[in-house]
């Protein structure tokens, strides 16, 4: 049985699968850097009788694809040649009698990369190729880029590209450099093994490549490194965002900077003094409320190479909030006052009928004055003559973020005034005026129809409007709220032969919302308490 197997082995020159008793133990994958040495340990076994092993067996290492008749890359058979490119570099270093097939490779070349198989021969009939397990050799080479000192922005630094000393023997080199950091350099300086580089902040993280061409071997080797450039903080800025805090929103300040190494970020209120303590040492600050109209914040970024500051002024803005107008009867006429608060501070003006009054001036009919302090604006209007039924005046407060207005209307009949609450916009004022006229007409008409049947002073309740107090009087009630003063008419007697009865009503409109189509957003107008008499 054994002679038949040996015959098959001889015919095939080996087998794709090891025959029983034949085994090769070798590292199947070996990687070595070009121009460096490597030793590959190897041993084998066989089923042959030991009686024939008195003589030293011949060991051959062949490249994959070569036949046993071809030239080996290494052998201990002195009667067989070896390939010229491996002669003196691929050497058997083990004892074949001990079944040691170890191989030494010196000054590995890129061309040595590939697969190799082992063949053992003893005598004319005992020959076997181990094809099931092979040595796969991978030769790599990367030039080495050395930095004389760490890279720092603005400081010239020398770089050197080199290969191992063994590779340098007998091969002229051609060097070249490439990378974004070299875009402003003279191309003539990029073909040397040494490079003088003055890095910039934007060069941090960019790639730098050195290529080496071995002209005799027609081989090009290259290596790429990522530049690590240190630089002082730059592009320091403060960004703003809002984030939810419980049920409200807080302003979030974030200080950021571009630097390497990363900068220490600090936030100060106003400019940082020498020993000022930062309000944040993390570069993040949440502000649920700003108490003042304008607040300055400064971000400071610092590392070992320097520091940079940037400042931000926050200005709180808001639309006007109107207080008034409130009016009072004086000996010389009617005096109305109005106040408003907003950021930036609002401006106040009065509308008297179709006329517009603003600033500070006076004449025989009226006097207008205004003043401001911080976010507040105050104004007053004194009317000395021209008081007539149906006369309306309003106070307007406005800034770039909105307009608020409040009106006073002189009712028909004996001179009396209706104080309207603050309105936002002309549309709300028109709507209120229309509703108010309809309500007054309804109330006066109802009073006159029911005056004969109702006892004086009896209250009646309307299911829609709420409680409406009916009655007659000639003087304002003493318990009227001070901010909604009801003005008493002049004590003039009615014309002879005509007795006029004055009716009043107390109405409260806290909010009125007009109905709009479902595809439009409903608008809401707020009113203060309304009293007429």
C-alpha positions as CSV (number, residue, x, y, z in Angstrom):
1,X,0.0,0.0,0.0
2,X,2.8,2.4,0.9
3,X,4.7,1.9,-2.5
4,X,1.4,2.8,-4.3
5,X,1.1,6.0,-2.3
6,X,4.7,6.9,-3.0
7,X,4.1,6.3,-6.7
8,X,1.1,8.6,-6.7
9,X,3.1,11.2,-4.8
10,X,5.9,10.9,-7.3
11,X,3.5,11.3,-10.3
12,X,1.7,14.3,-8.9
13,X,4.7,16.0,-7.4
14,X,2.7,16.3,-4.3
15,X,-1.0,16.5,-3.5
16,X,-3.7,19.1,-2.8
17,X,-4.3,17.4,0.5
18,X,-1.6,15.9,2.6
19,X,-1.3,12.2,2.5
20,X,-1.4,10.3,5.8
21,X,1.8,10.6,7.7
22,X,2.9,13.8,5.9
23,X,2.6,17.0,7.9
24,X,4.1,20.4,7.7
25,X,4.3,22.8,10.6
26,X,5.0,26.4,9.5
27,X,3.7,29.9,10.1
28,X,1.4,30.4,7.2
29,X,1.4,34.2,7.1
30,X,4.5,36.2,7.7
31,X,4.8,40.0,7.4
32,X,8.1,41.8,7.3
33,X,9.2,45.3,6.6
34,X,11.2,45.8,3.4
35,X,15.0,45.7,3.9
36,X,14.6,43.9,7.2
37,X,15.4,40.3,8.1
38,X,13.0,37.6,9.3
39,X,13.3,33.9,10.4
40,X,10.5,31.5,9.6
41,X,10.4,28.4,11.8
42,X,9.5,25.2,10.0
43,X,9.4,21.4,10.7
44,X,7.9,18.4,8.9
45,X,7.0,14.8,9.3
46,X,6.8,11.8,7.0
47,X,5.9,8.1,7.0
48,X,9.1,6.8,5.5
49,X,11.2,4.2,7.2
50,X,14.0,5.6,9.3
51,X,16.5,3.2,7.8
52,X,16.8,5.3,4.8
53,X,17.5,8.4,6.7
54,X,21.2,7.9,7.3
55,X,21.9,10.4,4.5
56,X,20.9,14.1,4.7
57,X,17.6,14.7,2.8
58,X,17.4,17.5,0.3
59,X,15.0,20.4,1.1
60,X,13.7,22.8,-1.5
61,X,11.6,26.0,-1.1
62,X,9.8,26.9,-4.3
63,X,7.6,29.8,-5.3
64,X,3.9,28.9,-5.8
65,X,3.4,28.0,-9.4
66,X,6.9,26.7,-10.0
67,X,7.4,23.0,-10.7
68,X,10.0,20.8,-9.0
69,X,12.0,20.9,-12.2
70,X,12.3,24.7,-11.9
71,X,14.9,26.6,-9.9
72,X,14.2,26.9,-6.1
73,X,14.6,30.0,-4.0
74,X,16.5,28.1,-1.3
75,X,17.9,24.6,-1.0
76,X,20.7,22.5,0.7
77,X,21.3,20.6,-2.6
78,X,24.6,21.9,-3.8
79,X,24.0,20.4,-7.2
80,X,20.9,22.6,-7.8
81,X,21.0,26.3,-8.5
82,X,18.8,28.9,-6.8
83,X,17.1,32.0,-8.2
84,X,19.5,34.9,-8.7
85,X,17.2,37.3,-6.9
86,X,17.1,35.2,-3.7
87,X,20.7,33.9,-3.8
88,X,22.5,34.7,-0.5
89,X,19.3,36.1,1.0
90,X,17.0,33.0,1.3
91,X,18.9,30.5,3.5
92,X,18.1,27.2,5.2
93,X,19.1,27.5,8.8
94,X,17.7,24.2,10.3
95,X,19.1,20.7,10.4
96,X,17.3,18.6,7.7
97,X,18.2,15.4,9.5
98,X,16.1,16.6,12.4
99,X,13.3,17.4,10.0
100,X,13.9,21.1,10.4
101,X,13.1,23.2,7.4
102,X,13.4,26.7,8.9
103,X,14.1,29.5,6.5
104,X,16.0,32.8,7.0
105,X,15.2,35.8,4.7
106,X,17.6,38.7,4.7
107,X,16.9,42.2,3.4
108,X,13.4,41.4,2.4
109,X,12.3,43.0,-0.8
110,X,8.8,44.0,-2.0
111,X,9.3,41.5,-4.9
112,X,9.7,38.7,-2.4
113,X,6.0,38.9,-1.4
114,X,4.1,35.7,-2.4
115,X,3.4,32.1,-1.5
116,X,6.1,29.4,-1.1
117,X,5.8,25.6,-0.7
118,X,8.2,23.0,0.7
119,X,9.5,19.9,-1.1
120,X,11.6,17.1,0.5
121,X,13.5,14.4,-1.5
122,X,15.4,11.4,-0.2
123,X,16.9,9.1,-2.7
124,X,15.6,8.5,-6.1
125,X,12.1,7.3,-5.0
126,X,11.2,9.2,-1.8
127,X,10.0,12.6,-2.9
128,X,7.1,14.7,-1.6
129,X,5.8,18.3,-2.0
130,X,3.8,19.8,0.9
131,X,1.1,21.7,-1.0
132,X,-1.6,21.7,1.6
133,X,0.1,24.3,3.8
134,X,2.3,27.1,2.4
135,X,4.3,30.0,3.6
136,X,2.7,33.4,2.6
137,X,5.2,36.2,2.8
138,X,4.1,39.8,2.8
139,X,6.8,42.4,2.5
140,X,5.8,46.0,3.3
141,X,7.8,49.2,3.3
142,X,6.9,52.7,4.5
143,X,9.4,55.5,4.7
144,X,9.8,57.0,8.1
145,X,8.9,60.7,8.7
146,X,10.7,62.2,11.6
147,X,10.0,65.5,13.3
148,X,12.9,67.4,14.9
149,X,10.5,69.0,17.3
150,X,6.7,69.2,17.8
151,X,4.8,71.3,15.3
152,X,3.7,74.7,16.5
153,X,1.9,77.2,14.4
154,X,4.2,79.9,13.0
155,X,7.4,78.2,14.0
156,X,9.6,76.6,11.3
157,X,10.3,72.9,11.9
158,X,12.5,70.5,10.0
159,X,11.1,67.1,8.8
160,X,13.1,64.2,7.5
161,X,11.9,61.3,5.3
162,X,14.1,58.1,5.3
163,X,14.2,54.4,4.5
164,X,16.0,51.7,6.5
165,X,19.8,51.7,6.0
166,X,19.7,48.2,4.4
167,X,17.4,49.4,1.6
168,X,19.7,52.3,0.9
169,X,22.5,50.1,-0.4
170,X,22.8,50.1,-4.2
171,X,19.6,52.0,-5.0
172,X,19.3,55.7,-5.8
173,X,16.3,57.3,-4.2
174,X,13.9,60.0,-5.5
175,X,11.9,61.8,-2.8
176,X,8.7,63.8,-3.1
177,X,6.4,65.5,-0.6
178,X,2.6,66.1,-0.9
179,X,-0.1,67.6,1.4
180,X,-2.4,70.6,2.0
181,X,0.2,72.1,4.4
182,X,2.5,72.6,1.4
183,X,0.2,74.5,-0.9
184,X,2.1,77.8,-0.4
185,X,5.6,76.3,-0.6
186,X,8.0,76.4,-3.6
187,X,7.5,73.1,-5.5
188,X,11.3,73.0,-6.1
189,X,11.8,72.3,-2.3
190,X,9.6,69.3,-2.3
191,X,12.0,66.8,-3.8
192,X,14.5,66.3,-1.0
193,X,14.6,64.0,2.0
194,X,14.4,67.0,4.3
195,X,11.6,69.6,4.4
196,X,11.4,72.9,6.3
197,X,7.7,73.3,7.3
198,X,6.1,76.4,9.0
199,X,2.7,75.0,10.0
200,X,-0.5,77.0,10.3
201,X,-3.5,76.4,12.5
202,X,-5.5,75.1,9.6
203,X,-2.8,72.5,8.9
204,X,-3.8,70.7,12.1
205,X,-5.3,67.3,11.3
206,X,-4.2,67.4,7.6
207,X,-2.2,64.7,5.9
208,X,1.4,64.8,4.9
209,X,2.8,62.2,2.5
210,X,6.4,61.3,1.7
211,X,7.1,59.1,-1.4
212,X,10.3,57.3,-2.1
213,X,11.1,55.8,-5.5
214,X,13.8,53.2,-5.8
215,X,14.9,53.9,-9.3
216,X,16.9,50.7,-9.8
217,X,14.1,48.5,-8.6
218,X,11.4,50.6,-10.1
219,X,9.5,50.5,-6.8
220,X,7.7,53.4,-5.1
221,X,7.1,53.4,-1.4
222,X,5.1,56.0,0.6
223,X,3.9,56.8,4.0
224,X,1.3,59.3,5.3
225,X,1.1,61.0,8.7
226,X,-1.5,63.3,10.2
227,X,-0.1,66.6,11.4
228,X,-0.6,67.6,15.0
229,X,-0.1,71.4,15.1
230,X,-0.4,73.3,18.3
231,X,-1.8,76.8,18.2
232,X,-3.3,79.5,20.5
233,X,-7.1,79.9,20.8
234,X,-8.8,81.6,17.8
235,X,-12.3,82.2,16.5
236,X,-13.7,82.5,20.1
237,X,-17.4,83.1,20.0
238,X,-20.5,82.9,22.2
239,X,-23.6,81.2,20.8
240,X,-27.1,81.6,22.1
241,X,-29.9,79.0,22.4
242,X,-33.0,78.4,24.4
243,X,-33.8,75.4,26.5
244,X,-36.8,74.5,28.7
245,X,-36.4,74.9,32.4
246,X,-39.4,73.5,34.3
247,X,-42.3,75.5,32.7
248,X,-40.3,78.4,31.3
249,X,-37.4,78.9,28.9
250,X,-33.8,79.8,29.9
251,X,-31.3,81.4,27.7
252,X,-28.2,79.2,27.3
253,X,-24.8,80.8,26.5
254,X,-22.2,78.5,25.0
255,X,-18.5,79.6,24.7
256,X,-16.6,77.9,21.9
257,X,-13.0,78.3,20.6
258,X,-10.7,76.7,18.0
259,X,-7.4,75.7,19.6
260,X,-4.9,72.9,20.1
261,X,-4.5,71.8,22.8
262,X,-8.1,72.5,23.8
263,X,-8.5,75.8,25.6
264,X,-9.9,76.4,29.1
265,X,-13.1,78.2,28.6
266,X,-14.5,80.7,31.2
267,X,-17.5,83.1,31.2
268,X,-17.4,86.4,33.0
269,X,-20.0,89.0,33.5
270,X,-18.6,92.2,32.0
271,X,-14.9,92.2,31.1
272,X,-12.6,89.9,33.2
273,X,-10.3,91.7,35.6
274,X,-7.0,90.2,36.7
275,X,-8.4,88.4,39.7
276,X,-12.0,88.2,38.7
277,X,-13.8,84.9,39.3
278,X,-15.7,83.5,36.3
279,X,-19.4,82.8,36.6
280,X,-18.8,79.6,34.6
281,X,-15.6,77.6,34.2
282,X,-17.1,75.2,31.7
283,X,-18.0,77.6,28.9
284,X,-21.7,77.0,29.4
285,X,-24.1,79.2,31.3
286,X,-27.9,79.1,31.7
287,X,-29.8,82.4,32.3
288,X,-33.4,81.9,33.5
289,X,-33.8,85.7,33.8
290,X,-31.9,88.9,33.0
291,X,-32.7,91.5,35.6
292,X,-31.2,94.5,33.8
293,X,-31.9,96.0,30.4
294,X,-28.4,95.3,29.1
295,X,-25.8,92.8,30.4
296,X,-22.4,92.1,29.0
297,X,-20.8,88.7,29.0
298,X,-17.2,87.8,28.1
299,X,-15.8,84.5,27.0
300,X,-12.1,83.8,27.7
301,X,-10.3,81.0,26.0
302,X,-6.8,80.1,27.3
303,X,-4.1,77.5,26.6
304,X,-0.3,77.4,27.0
305,X,0.2,79.2,23.7
306,X,-2.1,82.2,24.5
307,X,-5.6,83.4,25.1
308,X,-8.4,85.3,23.4
309,X,-11.5,87.0,24.6
310,X,-14.8,87.9,23.0
311,X,-17.7,89.8,24.5
312,X,-21.5,89.8,24.0
313,X,-24.0,92.3,25.1
314,X,-27.5,91.1,25.8
315,X,-30.3,93.6,25.6
316,X,-33.8,92.6,26.9
317,X,-36.6,93.8,24.6
318,X,-40.3,93.8,25.1
319,X,-43.4,95.5,23.6
320,X,-45.1,98.3,25.5
321,X,-47.2,97.7,28.6
322,X,-49.7,100.4,29.1
323,X,-51.0,101.9,32.4
324,X,-53.9,104.2,31.7
325,X,-55.0,106.5,30.5
326,X,-56.7,107.8,33.6
327,X,-58.5,111.1,33.6
328,X,-59.8,113.5,36.3
329,X,-62.0,116.6,36.3
330,X,-60.2,119.8,37.4
331,X,-61.3,123.4,37.7
332,X,-59.6,124.4,34.5
333,X,-60.8,121.4,32.5
334,X,-59.9,117.7,32.0
335,X,-56.5,116.3,32.8
336,X,-55.5,112.8,31.6
337,X,-52.2,110.9,32.3
338,X,-50.7,107.8,30.8
339,X,-47.6,105.6,31.5
340,X,-45.9,102.8,29.7
341,X,-43.0,100.4,30.2
342,X,-41.1,98.7,27.4
343,X,-37.6,97.8,26.2
344,X,-36.4,99.9,24.4
345,X,-38.3,102.6,26.2
346,X,-41.5,103.5,24.4
347,X,-42.6,106.8,23.0
348,X,-46.0,108.2,24.0
349,X,-48.5,110.2,22.0
350,X,-52.1,111.3,22.2
351,X,-54.9,111.2,19.7
352,X,-57.6,113.9,20.2
353,X,-60.3,113.2,17.7
354,X,-58.6,113.1,14.4
355,X,-55.5,115.0,15.6
356,X,-52.2,113.6,16.8
357,X,-50.5,115.2,19.8
358,X,-46.9,114.3,20.9
359,X,-43.9,115.9,22.5
360,X,-44.1,118.9,24.8
361,X,-46.1,121.9,23.9
362,X,-49.2,123.9,24.9
363,X,-51.7,126.4,23.6
364,X,-54.9,127.9,24.8
365,X,-56.9,124.7,24.3
366,X,-54.6,122.0,25.6
367,X,-51.2,121.2,27.0
368,X,-49.1,118.0,26.2
369,X,-46.1,116.9,28.2
370,X,-44.0,113.7,28.2
371,X,-40.9,112.4,30.0
372,X,-39.0,109.1,30.2
373,X,-36.7,107.4,32.7
374,X,-35.2,104.0,32.0
375,X,-37.8,101.7,30.5
376,X,-40.7,104.0,31.6
377,X,-42.4,106.8,29.6
378,X,-44.9,109.1,31.2
379,X,-47.2,111.6,29.5
380,X,-50.1,113.9,30.4
381,X,-52.7,115.8,28.4
382,X,-54.7,118.8,29.8
383,X,-57.8,120.0,28.0
384,X,-59.0,123.5,28.8
385,X,-61.8,123.9,26.3
386,X,-63.5,122.0,23.5
387,X,-65.1,119.3,25.7
388,X,-68.1,118.1,23.8
389,X,-70.2,115.0,23.5
390,X,-68.7,112.2,21.4
391,X,-65.1,113.5,21.8
392,X,-62.6,110.7,22.1
393,X,-59.0,110.7,23.1
394,X,-56.5,107.9,23.3
395,X,-53.0,107.3,24.6
396,X,-50.6,105.3,22.5
397,X,-47.3,103.7,23.5
398,X,-45.1,102.2,20.8
399,X,-41.6,100.9,20.1
400,X,-40.2,98.7,17.4
401,X,-41.8,95.6,19.0
402,X,-45.4,96.7,19.3
403,X,-48.1,99.3,20.0
404,X,-50.6,99.6,22.8
405,X,-53.3,102.1,23.2
406,X,-56.0,103.1,25.6
407,X,-59.0,105.4,24.9
408,X,-61.4,107.8,26.8
409,X,-64.8,108.5,25.3
410,X,-67.1,111.5,26.1
411,X,-70.6,110.0,26.2
412,X,-73.7,111.7,24.8
413,X,-76.0,113.7,27.1
414,X,-74.5,115.3,30.1
415,X,-70.7,115.4,29.9
416,X,-69.3,112.1,31.2
417,X,-66.4,109.9,30.2
418,X,-65.9,106.2,29.5
419,X,-62.4,104.9,30.2
420,X,-61.5,101.9,27.9
421,X,-58.8,99.5,28.7
422,X,-55.6,99.1,26.8
423,X,-55.9,97.7,23.3
424,X,-53.4,96.1,21.1
425,X,-53.8,97.3,17.5
426,X,-56.4,99.3,15.5
427,X,-58.6,96.3,14.7
428,X,-59.3,95.6,18.4
429,X,-60.1,99.3,19.1
430,X,-62.6,99.3,16.2
431,X,-64.2,96.1,17.4
432,X,-64.6,97.5,20.9
433,X,-66.1,100.7,19.7
434,X,-68.7,98.9,17.7
435,X,-69.6,96.6,20.5
436,X,-69.7,99.4,23.0
437,X,-72.1,101.5,21.0
438,X,-74.5,98.6,20.6
439,X,-74.3,97.8,24.3
440,X,-74.9,101.4,25.4
441,X,-77.9,101.6,23.0
442,X,-79.3,98.4,24.4
443,X,-78.8,99.4,28.0
444,X,-80.3,102.9,27.7
445,X,-83.2,101.6,25.7
446,X,-84.0,98.8,28.2
447,X,-83.8,101.2,31.1
448,X,-86.3,103.6,29.6
449,X,-88.7,100.8,28.8
450,X,-88.6,99.2,32.2
451,X,-88.3,102.4,34.3
452,X,-92.1,102.6,34.9
453,X,-92.5,99.1,36.1
454,X,-89.4,98.5,38.2
455,X,-88.9,99.9,41.6
456,X,-85.9,102.2,41.8
457,X,-82.7,100.5,42.8
458,X,-83.9,96.9,42.0
459,X,-81.1,94.8,40.4
460,X,-81.7,92.7,37.4
461,X,-79.4,90.0,35.9
462,X,-78.9,89.4,32.3
463,X,-78.1,85.7,31.4
464,X,-75.6,86.7,28.8
465,X,-73.8,89.8,30.0
466,X,-73.7,88.9,33.7
467,X,-74.8,91.2,36.4
468,X,-75.8,94.7,35.3
469,X,-76.7,97.3,38.0
470,X,-79.5,99.6,37.0
471,X,-80.4,102.8,38.8
472,X,-80.4,106.6,38.7
473,X,-78.0,109.0,40.4
474,X,-76.5,112.4,39.9
475,X,-73.1,111.9,41.5
476,X,-70.5,109.2,41.1
477,X,-70.4,106.4,43.6
478,X,-67.6,106.9,46.2
479,X,-66.4,103.3,45.9
480,X,-65.3,103.6,42.3
481,X,-61.8,102.1,41.7
482,X,-59.2,104.9,41.5
483,X,-57.7,103.6,38.2
484,X,-61.1,103.9,36.5
485,X,-62.4,107.2,37.7
486,X,-65.9,108.2,36.6
487,X,-66.0,111.8,35.8
488,X,-68.9,113.9,37.1
489,X,-70.7,116.1,34.7
490,X,-70.9,119.8,35.2
491,X,-73.9,120.8,37.5
492,X,-75.9,122.4,34.7
493,X,-79.6,122.4,34.8
494,X,-81.6,120.8,31.9
495,X,-83.3,123.1,29.5
496,X,-86.7,124.5,30.7
497,X,-89.6,122.2,30.3
498,X,-87.4,119.1,29.8
499,X,-86.5,116.8,32.6
500,X,-83.5,114.5,31.7
501,X,-82.9,111.3,33.6
502,X,-79.3,110.0,33.8
503,X,-78.9,106.2,33.8
504,X,-75.7,104.2,34.4
505,X,-74.5,100.7,34.2
506,X,-71.4,98.9,35.6
507,X,-70.0,96.4,33.0
508,X,-66.9,94.1,33.3
509,X,-65.2,92.7,30.2
510,X,-62.1,90.8,31.2
511,X,-61.5,89.4,27.7
512,X,-63.3,89.3,24.5
513,X,-62.4,86.9,21.7
514,X,-63.8,87.3,18.2
515,X,-64.8,84.1,16.3
516,X,-62.7,83.4,13.2
517,X,-62.8,80.6,10.7
518,X,-61.1,77.4,11.9
519,X,-58.2,77.8,9.5
520,X,-57.3,81.2,11.0
521,X,-55.8,81.8,14.3
522,X,-58.2,83.4,16.8
523,X,-57.2,86.9,18.1
524,X,-57.8,88.0,21.7
525,X,-58.3,91.5,22.9
526,X,-58.0,92.3,26.6
527,X,-60.0,95.0,28.3
528,X,-59.9,96.6,31.7
529,X,-63.1,97.1,33.7
530,X,-65.6,99.5,32.1
531,X,-67.8,101.8,34.1
532,X,-70.3,104.3,32.7
533,X,-72.6,106.7,34.6
